Amino acid sequence: RATYRCAPEDRNFTFRRELASAYGFFDVDGLEDGDVEWWTGLTEPPEDVLNLLEFFISRFDNVKQAFVKIDGVGGNGQITFRELLDGLEEMECKKFDPRKGQKVTQTKEQRIDTIFRYLDPGGEGSVSRDEWGILQQLWKEFDLSIREFVHFLTLTFGDSLSEAWDALDDDGSGELSEDEWLTAVVNIGYFGPAKVVFALLDMSDDGSISFDEFAVLENYKPKGHQEPAGGVPPVIRE
């Protein structure tokens, strides 16, 4: 078994096109790099890379905004490990802090270093905008997972998020822990990647979600399916 990692700027499109034709039997005549929508599966990167993306997706519209936030407006287009560490600290990211009762096997810095090494496959000591772009490929998979979940809710409960929440929060406590959430979504018949959705909703990173946090899913409904006036208003990221 082997693994392969490649920064976006190091992709050999011509060679990949040849492989697609020879081994995938795809019709690649006339296919250019710009015709391909590059994608990365959620099972491929280290878990903490996904944790970082979960933090970003609830706060930014795309990973480019997160890069600028860390590198700074007018920055040099490179992010060092120290800049990544300081940037997450400035954003009050708690994703990598040890939780109460959790067995600690790595320090916060070690976990963030794992992320940095994944984003810097060449080991140059900094992450370029192009290398950072691997997160955008993962972002698309996250976004698709969330939209599929919202589509399921719409089919099951109609356009009202309130009805969906009542079914999930069946004990009426007003909040759901991650374990409660994972059990609840199975109970309503959803078997997709629900942990990704929970991470998006838990904007406070306190390990639980409320209905106010749940309401962010309004932003992922297809046009024409948002709550009518007087219902739950769309949540706008600041």
One Martini backbone bead per residue (centre of mass of N, CA, C, O) as a GRO file, in nm:
protein
  238
    1ARG     BB    1   0.097   0.035   0.021
    2ALA     BB    2   0.025   0.376  -0.086
    3THR     BB    3   0.107   0.722  -0.081
    4TYR     BB    4  -0.011   1.053  -0.206
    5ARG     BB    5   0.138   1.380  -0.246
    6CYS     BB    6   0.020   1.707  -0.383
    7ALA     BB    7   0.063   2.002  -0.479
    8PRO     BB    8  -0.113   2.198  -0.688
    9GLU     BB    9   0.153   2.321  -0.838
   10ASP     BB   10   0.262   2.002  -0.899
   11ARG     BB   11   0.082   1.924  -1.115
   12ASN     BB   12   0.059   1.677  -1.381
   13PHE     BB   13  -0.167   1.693  -1.617
   14THR     BB   14  -0.068   1.522  -1.854
   15PHE     BB   15  -0.019   1.262  -1.690
   16ARG     BB   16  -0.305   1.234  -1.573
   17ARG     BB   17  -0.446   1.210  -1.843
   18GLU     BB   18  -0.306   0.949  -1.927
   19LEU     BB   19  -0.411   0.777  -1.690
   20ALA     BB   20  -0.715   0.816  -1.745
   21SER     BB   21  -0.699   0.674  -2.021
   22ALA     BB   22  -0.544   0.401  -1.957
   23TYR     BB   23  -0.711   0.322  -1.665
   24GLY     BB   24  -1.011   0.476  -1.696
   25PHE     BB   25  -1.127   0.524  -1.989
   26PHE     BB   26  -1.118   0.817  -2.067
   27ASP     BB   27  -1.228   1.099  -2.238
   28VAL     BB   28  -0.952   1.343  -2.314
   29ASP     BB   29  -1.016   1.501  -2.550
   30GLY     BB   30  -0.939   1.840  -2.502
   31LEU     BB   31  -0.845   1.838  -2.216
   32GLU     BB   32  -0.819   2.074  -1.955
   33ASP     BB   33  -0.738   2.197  -1.657
   34GLY     BB   34  -0.997   2.395  -1.642
   35ASP     BB   35  -1.208   2.138  -1.668
   36VAL     BB   36  -1.121   2.062  -1.379
   37GLU     BB   37  -1.249   1.940  -1.066
   38TRP     BB   38  -1.092   1.948  -0.785
   39TRP     BB   39  -1.054   1.681  -0.534
   40THR     BB   40  -1.100   1.590  -0.177
   41GLY     BB   41  -1.114   1.359   0.051
   42LEU     BB   42  -1.197   1.312   0.397
   43THR     BB   43  -0.992   1.049   0.429
   44GLU     BB   44  -0.698   1.171   0.360
   45PRO     BB   45  -0.648   1.354   0.586
   46PRO     BB   46  -0.584   1.460   0.871
   47GLU     BB   47  -0.792   1.528   1.127
   48ASP     BB   48  -0.683   1.825   1.190
   49VAL     BB   49  -0.750   1.939   0.912
   50LEU     BB   50  -1.055   1.914   0.954
   51ASN     BB   51  -1.070   2.089   1.207
   52LEU     BB   52  -0.979   2.345   1.069
   53LEU     BB   53  -1.204   2.355   0.855
   54GLU     BB   54  -1.438   2.370   1.056
   55PHE     BB   55  -1.356   2.646   1.159
   56PHE     BB   56  -1.362   2.804   0.888
   57ILE     BB   57  -1.657   2.740   0.768
   58SER     BB   58  -1.796   2.919   1.014
   59ARG     BB   59  -1.617   3.210   0.924
   60PHE     BB   60  -1.592   3.162   0.613
   61ASP     BB   61  -1.627   3.157   0.253
   62ASN     BB   62  -1.313   3.088   0.229
   63VAL     BB   63  -0.972   3.007   0.231
   64LYS     BB   64  -0.861   3.282   0.142
   65GLN     BB   65  -0.955   3.443   0.387
   66ALA     BB   66  -0.785   3.283   0.592
   67PHE     BB   67  -0.511   3.352   0.474
   68VAL     BB   68  -0.529   3.661   0.506
   69LYS     BB   69  -0.572   3.661   0.812
   70ILE     BB   70  -0.283   3.541   0.865
   71ASP     BB   71  -0.094   3.706   0.662
   72GLY     BB   72  -0.228   3.956   0.573
   73VAL     BB   73  -0.268   4.249   0.445
   74GLY     BB   74  -0.002   4.252   0.234
   75GLY     BB   75   0.140   4.007   0.234
   76ASN     BB   76   0.381   3.748   0.121
   77GLY     BB   77   0.224   3.461   0.060
   78GLN     BB   78   0.320   3.338   0.343
   79ILE     BB   79   0.314   3.063   0.586
   80THR     BB   80   0.412   3.003   0.891
   81PHE     BB   81   0.400   2.836   1.175
   82ARG     BB   82   0.383   3.085   1.360
   83GLU     BB   83   0.151   3.223   1.202
   84LEU     BB   84  -0.054   2.998   1.243
   85LEU     BB   85  -0.052   2.995   1.549
   86ASP     BB   86  -0.120   3.300   1.592
   87GLY     BB   87  -0.376   3.313   1.418
   88LEU     BB   88  -0.546   3.110   1.586
   89GLU     BB   89  -0.523   3.267   1.848
   90GLU     BB   90  -0.660   3.529   1.745
   91MET     BB   91  -0.930   3.353   1.665
   92GLU     BB   92  -0.994   3.157   1.903
   93CYS     BB   93  -0.894   2.866   1.868
   94LYS     BB   94  -1.010   2.539   2.028
   95LYS     BB   95  -0.963   2.267   1.871
   96PHE     BB   96  -0.655   2.201   2.017
   97ASP     BB   97  -0.761   2.188   2.289
   98PRO     BB   98  -0.790   2.038   2.572
   99ARG     BB   99  -1.031   1.843   2.709
  100LYS     BB  100  -1.223   1.755   2.944
  101GLY     BB  101  -1.121   1.419   3.000
  102GLN     BB  102  -0.897   1.418   2.790
  103LYS     BB  103  -0.657   1.246   2.637
  104VAL     BB  104  -0.320   1.341   2.612
  105THR     BB  105  -0.089   1.304   2.320
  106GLN     BB  106  -0.089   1.613   2.226
  107THR     BB  107  -0.008   1.908   2.164
  108LYS     BB  108  -0.106   2.186   2.016
  109GLU     BB  109   0.152   2.228   1.846
  110GLN     BB  110   0.163   1.941   1.726
  111ARG     BB  111  -0.109   1.951   1.576
  112ILE     BB  112  -0.038   2.199   1.400
  113ASP     BB  113   0.215   2.071   1.272
  114THR     BB  114   0.062   1.856   1.111
  115ILE     BB  115  -0.080   2.057   0.931
  116PHE     BB  116   0.165   2.204   0.815
  117ARG     BB  117   0.295   1.952   0.681
  118TYR     BB  118   0.060   1.902   0.487
  119LEU     BB  119   0.082   2.198   0.348
  120ASP     BB  120   0.416   2.126   0.340
  121PRO     BB  121   0.539   1.885   0.144
  122GLY     BB  122   0.837   2.015   0.079
  123GLY     BB  123   0.969   2.155   0.344
  124GLU     BB  124   1.024   2.487   0.339
  125GLY     BB  125   0.855   2.643   0.593
  126SER     BB  126   0.608   2.714   0.398
  127VAL     BB  127   0.286   2.846   0.288
  128SER     BB  128   0.129   2.878   0.009
  129ARG     BB  129  -0.140   2.952  -0.173
  130ASP     BB  130  -0.136   2.688  -0.334
  131GLU     BB  131  -0.109   2.495  -0.093
  132TRP     BB  132  -0.368   2.599   0.050
  133GLY     BB  133  -0.568   2.493  -0.181
  134ILE     BB  134  -0.633   2.209  -0.061
  135LEU     BB  135  -0.866   2.318   0.121
  136GLN     BB  136  -1.070   2.376  -0.108
  137GLN     BB  137  -1.122   2.080  -0.181
  138LEU     BB  138  -1.237   2.010   0.100
  139TRP     BB  139  -1.457   2.226   0.114
  140LYS     BB  140  -1.640   2.104  -0.106
  141GLU     BB  141  -1.706   1.849   0.058
  142PHE     BB  142  -1.833   1.988   0.295
  143ASP     BB  143  -2.051   2.146   0.146
  144LEU     BB  144  -2.191   1.898   0.028
  145SER     BB  145  -2.264   1.759   0.297
  146ILE     BB  146  -2.445   1.987   0.403
  147ARG     BB  147  -2.647   2.002   0.163
  148GLU     BB  148  -2.744   1.711   0.189
  149PHE     BB  149  -2.863   1.742   0.471
  150VAL     BB  150  -3.063   1.971   0.405
  151HIS     BB  151  -3.215   1.812   0.191
  152PHE     BB  152  -3.317   1.597   0.384
  153LEU     BB  153  -3.478   1.786   0.569
  154THR     BB  154  -3.670   1.892   0.350
  155LEU     BB  155  -3.793   1.614   0.275
  156THR     BB  156  -3.886   1.543   0.577
  157PHE     BB  157  -3.987   1.860   0.700
  158GLY     BB  158  -3.933   2.071   0.516
  159ASP     BB  159  -3.861   2.423   0.554
  160SER     BB  160  -3.853   2.368   0.865
  161LEU     BB  161  -3.621   2.383   1.118
  162SER     BB  162  -3.795   2.347   1.371
  163GLU     BB  163  -3.893   2.058   1.312
  164ALA     BB  164  -3.615   1.930   1.297
  165TRP     BB  165  -3.522   2.006   1.582
  166ASP     BB  166  -3.745   1.858   1.742
  167ALA     BB  167  -3.650   1.576   1.643
  168LEU     BB  168  -3.359   1.593   1.757
  169ASP     BB  169  -3.473   1.737   2.031
  170ASP     BB  170  -3.656   1.511   2.205
  171ASP     BB  171  -3.605   1.635   2.515
  172GLY     BB  172  -3.600   1.961   2.517
  173SER     BB  173  -3.313   2.102   2.611
  174GLY     BB  174  -3.179   2.298   2.363
  175GLU     BB  175  -2.944   2.076   2.323
  176LEU     BB  176  -2.646   1.922   2.158
  177SER     BB  177  -2.439   1.687   2.156
  178GLU     BB  178  -2.248   1.498   1.963
  179ASP     BB  179  -2.369   1.226   2.047
  180GLU     BB  180  -2.664   1.313   2.019
  181TRP     BB  181  -2.650   1.391   1.723
  182LEU     BB  182  -2.561   1.118   1.598
  183THR     BB  183  -2.815   0.972   1.700
  184ALA     BB  184  -3.042   1.157   1.585
  185VAL     BB  185  -2.983   1.130   1.277
  186VAL     BB  186  -3.039   0.827   1.269
  187ASN     BB  187  -3.335   0.842   1.380
  188ILE     BB  188  -3.421   1.015   1.104
  189GLY     BB  189  -3.243   0.861   0.857
  190TYR     BB  190  -2.937   0.954   0.867
  191PHE     BB  191  -2.607   0.838   0.696
  192GLY     BB  192  -2.419   1.057   0.686
  193PRO     BB  193  -2.177   1.315   0.751
  194ALA     BB  194  -2.255   1.455   1.057
  195LYS     BB  195  -1.995   1.573   1.188
  196VAL     BB  196  -1.954   1.807   0.995
  197VAL     BB  197  -2.212   1.960   1.074
  198PHE     BB  198  -2.153   1.999   1.371
  199ALA     BB  199  -1.892   2.165   1.336
  200LEU     BB  200  -2.030   2.404   1.199
  201LEU     BB  201  -2.240   2.470   1.438
  202ASP     BB  202  -1.998   2.477   1.655
  203MET     BB  203  -1.886   2.789   1.698
  204SER     BB  204  -1.792   2.770   2.017
  205ASP     BB  205  -1.648   2.494   2.087
  206ASP     BB  206  -1.834   2.333   2.335
  207GLY     BB  207  -1.985   2.052   2.226
  208SER     BB  208  -2.249   2.219   2.141
  209ILE     BB  209  -2.594   2.279   2.027
  210SER     BB  210  -2.821   2.511   1.918
  211PHE     BB  211  -3.070   2.655   1.749
  212ASP     BB  212  -2.913   2.905   1.664
  213GLU     BB  213  -2.689   2.734   1.528
  214PHE     BB  214  -2.873   2.562   1.340
  215ALA     BB  215  -2.973   2.814   1.160
  216VAL     BB  216  -2.731   2.819   0.951
  217LEU     BB  217  -2.873   2.623   0.739
  218GLU     BB  218  -3.017   2.839   0.571
  219ASN     BB  219  -2.760   2.893   0.383
  220TYR     BB  220  -2.805   2.580   0.245
  221LYS     BB  221  -3.043   2.647   0.094
  222PRO     BB  222  -3.225   2.667  -0.157
  223LYS     BB  223  -3.365   2.865  -0.352
  224GLY     BB  224  -3.693   2.914  -0.208
  225HIS     BB  225  -3.638   2.766   0.104
  226GLN     BB  226  -3.656   2.978   0.287
  227GLU     BB  227  -3.768   3.132   0.536
  228PRO     BB  228  -4.017   3.309   0.605
  229ALA     BB  229  -4.149   3.564   0.723
  230GLY     BB  230  -4.106   3.503   1.078
  231GLY     BB  231  -3.893   3.318   1.082
  232VAL     BB  232  -3.589   3.198   1.029
  233PRO     BB  233  -3.320   3.370   0.988
  234PRO     BB  234  -3.056   3.422   0.831
  235VAL     BB  235  -2.716   3.357   0.881
  236ILE     BB  236  -2.459   3.593   0.911
  237ARG     BB  237  -2.143   3.637   0.851
  238GLU     BB  238  -1.869   3.838   0.987
   0.00000   0.00000   0.00000
